Amino acid sequence: MKYIFWNTNKKPGINQYLEKLLAVYTPDFLGLAEYNANGEALTKAMAAEGLEYAYIPGIASRLDIFYKGKASKVVHCADSRYYTVKKIPYGRSWQFIVVVHLPSKLYSDNANGNAEILRDLLEDVAQSRAGGAANKVLLVGDFNMNPFESPLVEATSLQAISSRALVQRRQSRVFYGRNREFYYNPMWNFLGDEKYPVGSYYYKSPDNAAMYWNTFDQFIVNGELAEDVMVERTKLIDHIDTLQLANENGEPVVSDHFPLYFEIGE
């Protein structure tokens, strides 16, 4: 399956870019944060090009979804202001997909708050999985944290690590008397300048520890999906054919984030 996530930064004219993005990449699932344009207009534009997408607006969250197929195939499981949990078809089975938009560092010291949100998220996912219909879990979105930050790696929170092999081999570990599941975060591979763009979000911070380039936009999977991740096909999109999403310095300009594209499974 093909997936895209994009924080569109409330741009009212973003549909012209989304039309091109959907036409070129034809993702099965598109998750959007801060989407303020007309979703129904976008689905009509794509239908005119022979692509059927169902628009699924956020309920309590600030997150919107476009699904390639019938809206009835997207089962709503849980919702909050910062994430939404859905169940969608995955091959001959199902997967839980959690679209995330956590609070920004620009407005608060969000480490403790984000850890609490992620614990709530994991509890909602656990309750959704309790029925036994599926055990594959994918989290995707704007985490407003880099992969190495505490709420993403701590055992009492998400425990999303860089080693696929370790996640597949161990699956979980006991910490303070509780069995805690490992998650695999492929976006560790996008730290540094070996890949381009250097990150998904650029911010010229006045702080002492200024990162400048950040990998806030990530996808993270549990052990049941880790083997299916095609790391080599993961990319941050800075142009769509000749349509540029970056300025001459390579920094995002259409939105303040680049879209994230990735593939899992066949």
Backbone bond lengths (Angstrom), bond angles and torsions (degrees), N, CA, C in turn:
res aa  C-N    CA-C-N  psi(-1)  N-CA   C-N-CA  omega(-1)  CA-C   N-CA-C  phi
1 M - - - 1.466 - - 1.514 109.84 -
2 K 1.309 115.34 151.95 1.462 122.24 -179.94 1.527 109.50 -112.39
3 Y 1.336 115.51 136.91 1.455 121.65 -174.96 1.532 109.75 -132.55
4 I 1.337 115.62 148.12 1.465 121.85 170.41 1.520 108.21 -137.30
5 F 1.328 115.36 139.58 1.459 121.11 168.89 1.514 108.11 -126.30
6 W 1.361 115.40 141.80 1.466 119.55 178.19 1.523 109.73 -149.76
7 N 1.321 115.97 127.08 1.462 121.24 167.60 1.522 106.27 -86.20
8 T 1.329 116.96 108.56 1.472 121.32 -171.14 1.523 113.62 -90.33
9 N 1.328 117.79 3.09 1.469 122.52 169.34 1.533 113.14 58.05
10 K 1.325 116.46 34.74 1.470 122.79 173.82 1.535 113.59 61.26
11 K 1.332 117.37 24.56 1.460 120.47 -179.66 1.531 110.21 -71.99
12 P 1.335 118.55 119.44 1.475 120.15 -176.79 1.523 113.28 -67.09
13 G 1.329 118.73 -27.72 1.454 121.46 -178.93 1.510 114.19 -97.57
14 I 1.337 116.85 22.84 1.464 120.95 -173.32 1.523 113.14 -69.83
15 N 1.337 118.85 -20.13 1.463 120.30 -176.22 1.523 112.63 -60.62
16 Q 1.328 118.62 -32.51 1.464 119.79 179.41 1.528 110.82 -63.08
17 Y 1.329 116.91 -33.36 1.461 120.63 176.89 1.529 110.87 -77.76
18 L 1.333 116.47 -37.81 1.458 120.03 179.25 1.522 111.51 -66.80
19 E 1.318 117.56 -36.60 1.467 120.12 176.41 1.526 110.44 -58.33
20 K 1.319 116.26 -45.66 1.458 120.65 179.46 1.529 110.89 -67.07
21 L 1.317 116.50 -41.29 1.463 121.72 -179.44 1.527 110.82 -61.40
22 L 1.318 116.84 -45.99 1.461 120.94 -179.60 1.521 111.41 -68.13
23 A 1.322 117.08 -38.32 1.462 120.56 -178.92 1.521 111.97 -67.24
24 V 1.337 116.99 -37.79 1.463 121.12 -176.97 1.529 111.59 -79.97
25 Y 1.322 117.80 -44.28 1.466 121.34 -173.60 1.529 113.92 -97.82
26 T 1.325 118.96 -19.66 1.476 124.89 -178.53 1.523 112.72 40.63
27 P 1.332 118.82 56.04 1.470 120.14 -179.06 1.528 110.88 -67.71
28 D 1.324 115.12 152.34 1.465 120.17 173.27 1.520 110.89 -76.38
29 F 1.333 115.72 -25.58 1.465 120.71 -175.47 1.513 108.68 -143.33
30 L 1.329 115.97 127.54 1.461 122.13 175.95 1.525 108.39 -123.12
31 G 1.336 116.83 120.03 1.453 121.63 175.12 1.513 110.18 -108.31
32 L 1.330 117.02 136.70 1.457 121.65 -177.21 1.525 110.49 -128.48
33 A 1.321 115.71 138.21 1.462 122.18 169.31 1.513 108.35 -110.80
34 E 1.324 116.39 148.55 1.466 123.26 178.77 1.530 111.38 53.12
35 Y 1.324 114.96 46.46 1.466 121.12 178.89 1.525 109.05 -93.94
36 N 1.331 117.22 115.45 1.462 122.14 -176.42 1.523 113.53 -115.52
37 A 1.325 117.68 9.98 1.460 120.70 -178.75 1.530 110.05 -93.02
38 N 1.330 116.08 -173.68 1.462 122.82 -175.79 1.528 109.94 -91.02
39 G 1.327 116.27 106.48 1.458 120.75 -177.80 1.508 113.50 -67.04
40 E 1.324 117.63 -38.66 1.463 120.88 179.93 1.531 110.35 -65.69
41 A 1.338 116.55 -37.27 1.464 120.15 177.56 1.529 110.50 -63.17
42 L 1.325 116.74 -37.11 1.459 120.16 179.35 1.529 110.91 -67.43
43 T 1.325 117.85 -41.32 1.466 119.54 179.66 1.534 110.73 -65.34
44 K 1.316 117.21 -36.58 1.468 120.27 177.78 1.526 111.10 -66.76
45 A 1.320 116.38 -40.04 1.468 120.21 178.31 1.523 110.60 -63.92
46 M 1.330 117.33 -39.61 1.455 119.77 179.85 1.527 111.36 -71.99
47 A 1.338 117.18 -35.16 1.464 120.02 176.97 1.521 111.31 -61.99
48 A 1.319 115.96 -35.06 1.462 120.22 177.70 1.521 111.62 -64.86
49 E 1.354 116.51 -22.78 1.461 121.35 177.15 1.517 112.27 -97.80
50 G 1.342 116.89 9.30 1.450 121.44 176.66 1.517 114.87 84.16
51 L 1.344 117.98 16.35 1.459 122.13 179.25 1.530 109.49 -115.22
52 E 1.314 116.50 120.62 1.468 121.12 -178.36 1.522 110.19 -94.29
53 Y 1.315 116.41 115.42 1.461 122.07 175.81 1.524 109.35 -124.47
54 A 1.330 114.79 137.60 1.462 120.80 173.54 1.513 108.45 -96.43
55 Y 1.324 116.62 134.00 1.464 121.85 178.49 1.517 109.37 -95.75
56 I 1.331 116.23 123.92 1.462 122.15 -178.51 1.520 107.72 -123.02
57 P 1.337 118.08 94.24 1.469 120.58 -177.23 1.517 111.70 -70.41
58 G 1.328 115.18 161.06 1.457 120.44 179.21 1.516 111.67 -64.99
59 I 1.304 115.89 151.10 1.467 121.40 176.40 1.530 107.57 -95.65
60 A 1.326 117.53 -81.69 1.467 119.73 174.95 1.520 111.18 -93.94
61 S 1.330 116.19 -20.74 1.460 120.88 -174.65 1.528 110.79 -83.19
62 R 1.336 114.54 173.81 1.466 121.66 175.47 1.516 109.76 -100.63
63 L 1.317 117.33 32.98 1.452 123.00 -170.76 1.528 110.90 -124.88
64 D 1.324 115.67 136.65 1.457 121.93 -179.68 1.521 109.25 -122.23
65 I 1.335 115.43 152.82 1.462 121.79 -175.12 1.526 109.59 -130.74
66 F 1.329 115.10 140.80 1.461 122.20 167.56 1.527 106.68 -120.55
67 Y 1.328 115.47 124.38 1.464 121.35 -175.86 1.514 109.24 -116.88
68 K 1.322 116.48 131.27 1.461 121.23 -178.97 1.530 108.77 -79.63
69 G 1.321 115.50 94.22 1.453 121.84 -176.41 1.513 110.61 141.42
70 K 1.313 116.22 -158.02 1.454 122.06 -177.23 1.528 111.64 -81.87
71 A 1.320 116.08 138.24 1.466 120.55 179.24 1.522 111.39 -61.73
72 S 1.333 117.44 -27.47 1.462 121.28 -178.46 1.521 112.80 -64.99
73 K 1.338 116.84 -16.44 1.462 120.09 179.31 1.525 112.58 -82.94
74 V 1.319 116.93 -8.87 1.465 121.37 178.19 1.523 107.87 -99.38
75 V 1.319 116.57 110.95 1.462 122.80 -175.81 1.526 108.95 -97.67
76 H 1.326 116.06 123.43 1.466 120.28 179.33 1.524 109.60 -79.50
77 C 1.350 116.29 133.19 1.459 121.36 -177.92 1.523 113.13 -116.37
78 A 1.337 117.67 -45.86 1.463 120.78 -177.59 1.518 108.70 -159.87
79 D 1.325 115.45 162.57 1.456 120.01 -175.17 1.518 109.23 -153.86
80 S 1.320 115.50 151.01 1.456 121.56 169.62 1.517 106.99 -151.33
81 R 1.320 116.42 -176.74 1.454 119.41 178.38 1.531 111.92 -66.13
82 Y 1.349 116.37 -25.02 1.463 120.64 -171.09 1.523 114.93 -111.19
83 Y 1.305 118.72 -6.16 1.468 120.47 179.57 1.527 110.09 -161.15
84 T 1.322 114.58 161.27 1.458 120.52 173.23 1.523 108.39 -136.30
85 V 1.316 116.67 138.01 1.462 122.70 -177.95 1.524 108.83 -110.35
86 K 1.334 116.30 122.55 1.452 122.44 178.81 1.524 109.50 -124.55
87 K 1.327 116.01 159.32 1.462 121.76 171.11 1.524 107.32 -117.64
88 I 1.347 116.69 126.91 1.461 120.78 -177.37 1.524 109.21 -131.82
89 P 1.331 117.02 158.64 1.469 119.49 177.40 1.521 111.66 -62.39
90 Y 1.341 115.01 144.38 1.458 121.50 175.92 1.525 106.81 -142.60
91 G 1.332 115.43 100.11 1.455 119.20 -173.82 1.523 109.73 61.21
92 R 1.319 115.46 -125.78 1.475 120.26 178.64 1.520 112.17 -94.66
93 S 1.319 116.32 5.49 1.459 119.67 179.33 1.528 109.10 -126.39
94 W 1.340 116.48 -148.32 1.464 122.01 -177.44 1.515 109.49 -135.01
95 Q 1.307 115.44 161.90 1.452 121.26 170.07 1.519 108.83 -136.84
96 F 1.328 115.49 150.31 1.460 120.77 169.59 1.518 107.66 -92.66
97 I 1.319 116.44 128.82 1.452 121.10 178.11 1.523 108.14 -120.88
98 V 1.320 115.19 126.72 1.458 122.39 -177.64 1.526 107.47 -112.80
99 V 1.326 117.41 116.28 1.460 121.78 177.36 1.522 107.23 -96.46
100 V 1.335 115.43 130.61 1.463 121.86 -165.81 1.521 110.74 -124.57
101 H 1.343 116.20 140.71 1.468 122.02 166.83 1.518 106.83 -144.08
102 L 1.334 116.15 96.85 1.452 121.46 -176.85 1.527 111.09 -86.01
103 P 1.339 118.06 161.97 1.469 121.52 -177.33 1.524 112.71 -59.05
104 S 1.320 115.30 148.79 1.458 122.04 -176.47 1.524 112.34 -81.39
105 K 1.323 115.44 146.72 1.455 121.49 174.16 1.523 112.40 -69.07
106 L 1.315 117.51 -18.32 1.457 120.45 -176.77 1.525 112.13 -65.82
107 Y 1.340 116.19 -21.27 1.457 119.51 -172.98 1.522 114.33 -115.55
108 S 1.343 116.93 -11.08 1.463 118.50 -179.71 1.520 109.89 -163.87
109 D 1.332 115.45 163.08 1.462 121.83 169.26 1.522 105.40 -82.01
110 N 1.320 116.21 98.81 1.458 118.89 -162.83 1.519 115.14 -98.83
111 A 1.338 119.90 9.33 1.460 120.01 -175.37 1.529 111.78 -60.12
112 N 1.336 117.12 -51.77 1.467 119.61 -178.03 1.518 111.58 -66.05
113 G 1.323 116.68 -42.34 1.458 119.97 179.65 1.511 112.49 -63.41
114 N 1.317 116.86 -42.20 1.458 119.88 -179.85 1.521 112.00 -67.74
115 A 1.321 117.03 -34.48 1.458 119.83 176.11 1.529 110.37 -62.09
116 E 1.333 117.32 -41.60 1.466 120.99 178.32 1.531 110.84 -64.85
117 I 1.337 117.04 -42.10 1.463 120.35 178.81 1.520 110.55 -62.12
118 L 1.328 117.19 -42.23 1.464 120.35 179.91 1.519 111.65 -66.69
119 R 1.327 117.59 -34.30 1.468 119.22 175.84 1.529 110.52 -66.48
120 D 1.331 117.12 -40.93 1.467 120.09 175.79 1.530 110.37 -62.16
121 L 1.331 115.54 -42.06 1.466 121.00 179.16 1.527 110.20 -58.90
122 L 1.325 117.31 -48.12 1.461 120.85 -178.54 1.525 111.06 -63.24
123 E 1.325 117.09 -34.39 1.472 120.03 177.25 1.529 110.48 -66.68
124 D 1.337 116.89 -41.88 1.473 119.86 177.27 1.523 111.05 -64.40
125 V 1.331 116.80 -39.38 1.466 120.22 177.53 1.527 110.24 -64.71
126 A 1.326 117.20 -42.58 1.462 121.05 179.58 1.525 111.02 -61.02
127 Q 1.316 117.26 -42.82 1.460 120.48 178.18 1.525 110.99 -65.52
128 S 1.327 116.76 -37.02 1.468 120.36 178.64 1.522 110.98 -67.48
129 R 1.328 116.46 -35.20 1.466 121.03 -179.11 1.521 112.36 -78.29
130 A 1.307 117.16 -15.05 1.463 120.78 -173.27 1.520 112.52 -61.34
131 G 1.333 116.76 -26.09 1.466 119.85 179.82 1.509 113.47 -71.14
132 G 1.324 117.57 -15.28 1.455 120.80 176.05 1.511 115.50 83.24
133 A 1.347 118.28 6.12 1.465 120.38 -177.57 1.519 112.11 -72.45
134 A 1.320 117.67 -26.11 1.467 121.79 -178.79 1.510 109.29 -160.98
135 N 1.339 115.42 154.95 1.458 120.30 178.08 1.522 111.60 -130.78
136 K 1.317 117.55 6.70 1.461 122.31 179.72 1.531 108.82 -91.48
137 V 1.326 116.67 129.56 1.465 120.98 -174.66 1.524 109.94 -129.39
138 L 1.333 115.22 130.74 1.462 122.88 176.15 1.521 108.30 -127.22
139 L 1.328 116.36 128.39 1.462 122.55 172.21 1.521 107.55 -111.25
140 V 1.317 117.46 134.83 1.456 120.67 179.62 1.517 108.98 -146.70
141 G 1.345 115.70 143.47 1.453 117.65 175.67 1.506 113.20 153.28
142 D 1.324 113.65 -163.71 1.457 122.89 178.14 1.525 107.34 -96.70
143 F 1.329 115.99 101.73 1.456 121.14 -177.29 1.525 111.57 -84.38
144 N 1.326 117.92 -9.59 1.467 122.55 -176.98 1.524 112.14 51.96
145 M 1.328 115.28 28.64 1.455 123.34 175.06 1.518 107.55 -146.96
146 N 1.311 116.31 151.53 1.453 121.01 171.97 1.532 109.99 -80.36
147 P 1.329 117.76 160.11 1.472 119.80 -175.41 1.519 115.19 -57.45
148 F 1.338 117.72 -25.87 1.471 120.96 -175.91 1.521 113.37 -88.64
149 E 1.331 119.26 -1.60 1.465 119.93 -175.23 1.525 112.14 -77.96
150 S 1.323 115.15 152.08 1.466 122.29 -166.07 1.528 115.33 -51.93
151 P 1.353 120.79 -49.62 1.464 118.31 -176.67 1.536 114.33 -61.66
152 L 1.336 116.44 -21.54 1.459 118.96 179.23 1.525 112.83 -85.64
153 V 1.330 118.21 -23.30 1.468 119.92 -173.83 1.520 114.25 -112.19
154 E 1.315 118.74 -16.73 1.458 120.38 -176.81 1.527 111.79 -67.89
155 A 1.304 115.76 144.48 1.463 121.36 179.46 1.516 112.03 -62.68
156 T 1.342 117.23 -33.21 1.466 120.93 -179.41 1.523 112.46 -80.29
157 S 1.326 116.48 -0.17 1.461 120.85 176.86 1.530 108.45 -122.92
158 L 1.325 118.59 -119.95 1.472 120.19 -172.01 1.525 113.15 -86.74
159 Q 1.339 118.50 -30.78 1.461 122.44 -179.72 1.536 111.38 53.49
160 A 1.343 115.25 54.07 1.467 121.92 -178.69 1.520 108.49 -100.65
161 I 1.326 116.93 110.74 1.455 121.90 -171.40 1.527 111.42 -111.64
162 S 1.334 115.71 174.62 1.463 121.54 -171.99 1.519 113.80 -89.75
163 S 1.326 118.93 -12.74 1.460 122.09 -173.53 1.527 111.44 -100.65
164 R 1.326 115.54 109.60 1.464 119.52 175.65 1.534 110.38 -63.70
165 A 1.333 117.28 -41.33 1.457 121.09 -177.32 1.523 111.64 -60.42
166 L 1.335 116.62 -41.18 1.461 119.67 -179.75 1.530 110.92 -67.40
167 V 1.325 116.61 -41.83 1.470 120.15 178.92 1.524 110.26 -61.01
168 Q 1.329 116.68 -42.72 1.463 119.86 -179.18 1.531 111.53 -69.51
169 R 1.328 116.69 -36.19 1.466 120.02 -176.73 1.521 112.05 -75.18
170 R 1.344 116.64 -43.34 1.466 119.27 -172.66 1.523 113.15 -98.40
171 Q 1.328 117.88 -33.00 1.470 122.71 179.83 1.535 113.46 67.92
172 S 1.319 117.33 -44.69 1.468 120.83 -177.26 1.529 109.26 -158.50
173 R 1.333 115.79 172.63 1.460 121.06 172.84 1.522 108.91 -147.49
174 V 1.322 116.22 157.27 1.457 121.94 177.96 1.522 108.28 -91.06
175 F 1.326 115.73 125.22 1.457 121.33 178.33 1.521 107.93 -136.23
176 Y 1.332 116.44 122.69 1.466 122.58 -175.34 1.531 111.41 50.96
177 G 1.323 114.72 44.73 1.453 120.62 171.94 1.512 116.24 81.01
178 R 1.324 118.09 0.84 1.465 120.40 -179.56 1.522 110.24 -121.48
179 N 1.319 115.53 141.02 1.459 120.97 177.57 1.528 109.01 -80.31
180 R 1.338 116.97 122.60 1.459 121.63 -172.28 1.527 109.63 -123.50
181 E 1.311 115.55 125.62 1.456 122.49 -174.32 1.532 111.47 -72.57
182 F 1.341 116.00 139.76 1.451 121.19 170.67 1.525 109.93 -82.20
183 Y 1.331 115.90 147.96 1.460 122.52 169.00 1.523 108.49 -121.66
184 Y 1.321 115.43 152.10 1.457 122.11 179.50 1.525 109.19 -106.81
185 N 1.346 115.63 127.25 1.464 121.09 -179.00 1.533 109.58 -114.79
186 P 1.336 118.54 99.43 1.466 121.28 -179.70 1.524 113.57 -64.92
187 M 1.329 117.80 -15.78 1.466 120.02 -174.77 1.533 112.64 -75.74
188 W 1.328 118.28 -4.94 1.457 119.92 168.23 1.526 110.02 -57.45
189 N 1.333 116.85 -29.68 1.467 121.25 -179.60 1.520 112.75 -68.91
190 F 1.327 118.27 -10.00 1.457 121.81 -175.81 1.529 112.65 -105.79
191 L 1.324 116.60 20.35 1.459 120.51 175.59 1.528 108.77 -94.91
192 G 1.316 117.60 129.29 1.456 120.84 -177.74 1.516 111.24 98.02
193 D 1.331 116.47 -177.83 1.457 120.22 -170.47 1.525 114.04 -104.50
194 E 1.336 117.84 19.47 1.460 119.13 175.19 1.519 110.67 -70.17
195 K 1.334 116.29 -32.49 1.456 121.17 176.28 1.524 109.02 -108.00
196 Y 1.317 115.56 156.77 1.469 121.20 -179.77 1.519 108.54 -131.83
197 P 1.331 118.38 136.02 1.465 129.53 -2.20 1.537 112.56 -61.19
198 V 1.322 114.49 161.22 1.461 121.06 -175.90 1.524 111.68 -72.32
199 G 1.302 118.31 -21.89 1.454 123.35 178.21 1.510 109.62 -163.12
200 S 1.330 115.80 179.45 1.468 119.99 -179.86 1.524 112.51 -97.26
201 Y 1.339 116.37 -13.19 1.471 120.89 -175.28 1.524 108.60 -146.11
202 Y 1.338 116.49 131.84 1.461 121.75 -179.68 1.520 108.99 -115.78
203 Y 1.337 115.45 129.95 1.458 119.82 178.56 1.519 109.25 -144.03
204 K 1.332 116.13 121.33 1.463 122.16 179.03 1.520 108.07 -85.28
205 S 1.328 115.61 91.30 1.456 121.64 -172.25 1.532 111.48 -86.75
206 P 1.342 117.50 143.68 1.463 120.73 173.41 1.525 112.67 -82.51
207 D 1.337 117.47 -4.23 1.460 121.00 -176.53 1.524 111.85 -66.46
208 N 1.313 115.39 159.92 1.458 120.99 177.69 1.530 110.96 -60.48
209 A 1.334 116.82 -47.34 1.464 121.58 177.23 1.521 108.45 -95.72
210 A 1.323 116.73 86.47 1.464 122.50 -178.01 1.526 109.36 -99.66
211 M 1.334 116.94 120.50 1.462 121.53 -179.21 1.534 111.98 -84.35
212 Y 1.319 116.98 -29.09 1.466 123.91 -173.58 1.532 110.01 65.37
213 W 1.330 118.44 -74.88 1.464 120.96 177.31 1.530 109.74 -91.34
214 N 1.319 115.46 131.74 1.467 121.88 -179.19 1.524 110.40 -129.69
215 T 1.325 114.90 147.03 1.469 120.65 175.21 1.527 107.70 -106.99
216 F 1.321 115.00 73.29 1.464 121.33 -178.63 1.535 111.78 -80.74
217 D 1.326 116.95 -29.72 1.465 122.01 -175.97 1.527 108.43 -90.97
218 Q 1.319 115.96 116.58 1.464 121.10 -169.56 1.521 111.12 -142.13
219 F 1.340 114.60 160.18 1.467 119.73 165.34 1.514 107.83 -127.47
220 I 1.319 115.87 142.64 1.460 123.63 -171.49 1.525 107.45 -138.20
221 V 1.333 117.67 136.31 1.468 120.78 -176.65 1.524 110.48 -128.38
222 N 1.330 115.78 158.68 1.458 119.43 174.09 1.535 109.12 -87.70
223 G 1.313 116.06 178.18 1.457 120.69 -175.23 1.509 114.28 -59.95
224 E 1.326 117.73 -28.42 1.461 121.54 -179.27 1.535 112.38 -66.58
225 L 1.334 116.95 -24.16 1.467 121.34 -179.38 1.523 113.44 -108.52
226 A 1.334 117.90 -10.15 1.469 120.93 -171.01 1.520 112.49 -56.79
227 E 1.324 117.47 -42.15 1.460 120.29 -177.22 1.525 112.41 -64.50
228 D 1.336 117.19 -27.12 1.465 121.84 -174.35 1.524 113.64 -83.55
229 V 1.336 118.19 -9.13 1.469 120.78 -176.47 1.526 110.12 -71.59
230 M 1.326 115.83 129.76 1.465 121.53 178.09 1.528 108.02 -101.27
231 V 1.327 115.50 84.85 1.456 120.92 -174.42 1.523 111.39 -58.02
232 E 1.318 117.28 -37.86 1.466 120.87 -176.18 1.527 112.73 -66.92
233 R 1.317 118.19 -16.49 1.462 121.65 179.49 1.534 112.61 -100.48
234 T 1.319 116.51 3.87 1.461 120.99 178.20 1.521 109.04 -80.89
235 K 1.336 116.66 137.90 1.464 119.33 179.67 1.514 110.89 -154.85
236 L 1.327 114.62 152.92 1.455 122.43 167.45 1.526 106.45 -98.14
237 I 1.320 116.43 128.73 1.461 121.57 -169.93 1.524 109.95 -94.46
238 D 1.326 116.64 114.57 1.463 120.63 177.60 1.525 112.58 -106.52
239 H 1.347 117.02 -3.59 1.465 121.37 173.58 1.522 108.18 -157.53
240 I 1.326 115.31 151.13 1.463 121.53 176.60 1.529 106.36 -121.52
241 D 1.319 117.11 101.70 1.462 122.02 -167.46 1.534 108.28 54.88
242 T 1.307 117.65 -118.15 1.473 120.31 -179.32 1.523 112.35 -93.50
243 L 1.315 117.55 0.15 1.464 121.69 -178.41 1.530 109.32 -85.09
244 Q 1.328 117.18 113.32 1.448 121.75 -174.58 1.535 111.83 -86.53
245 L 1.329 115.71 135.29 1.464 121.89 175.30 1.526 111.39 -107.73
246 A 1.346 116.92 2.27 1.458 122.32 -177.12 1.526 110.12 -127.80
247 N 1.341 115.58 158.47 1.462 120.17 174.71 1.526 109.98 -89.00
248 E 1.327 116.93 -171.64 1.466 121.16 -176.36 1.526 112.70 -66.11
249 N 1.331 117.75 -19.02 1.467 121.54 177.11 1.528 112.61 -91.27
250 G 1.332 116.17 0.16 1.457 120.53 -179.37 1.509 114.43 84.64
251 E 1.337 117.83 8.30 1.464 121.59 -178.41 1.527 110.47 -89.47
252 P 1.334 118.06 145.59 1.465 120.12 -178.83 1.525 112.36 -64.66
253 V 1.341 115.69 137.55 1.468 119.70 -178.05 1.524 113.91 -128.22
254 V 1.321 118.92 -29.93 1.469 120.06 178.78 1.520 108.98 -67.13
255 S 1.317 116.31 -51.19 1.462 123.89 165.90 1.520 105.53 -118.47
256 D 1.333 117.27 174.13 1.468 118.43 173.98 1.526 111.49 -86.01
257 H 1.333 117.36 4.00 1.458 123.51 174.37 1.528 109.74 -126.62
258 F 1.330 116.58 150.91 1.456 121.43 168.93 1.532 109.13 -87.77
259 P 1.335 118.10 148.94 1.465 120.17 171.46 1.528 110.90 -66.19
260 L 1.320 115.34 147.64 1.466 122.81 175.72 1.523 109.18 -109.15
261 Y 1.338 115.87 125.68 1.475 121.59 178.12 1.524 108.87 -116.43
262 F 1.338 116.73 138.77 1.463 120.37 176.12 1.522 109.97 -156.76
263 E 1.331 115.05 163.85 1.457 121.42 -179.87 1.532 109.22 -129.56
264 I 1.315 114.79 141.84 1.464 121.99 176.40 1.522 107.49 -134.98
265 G 1.341 116.25 128.62 1.458 120.34 178.76 1.515 112.15 74.44
266 E 1.316 115.15 -167.09 1.467 121.04 -176.21 1.522 110.40 -74.13
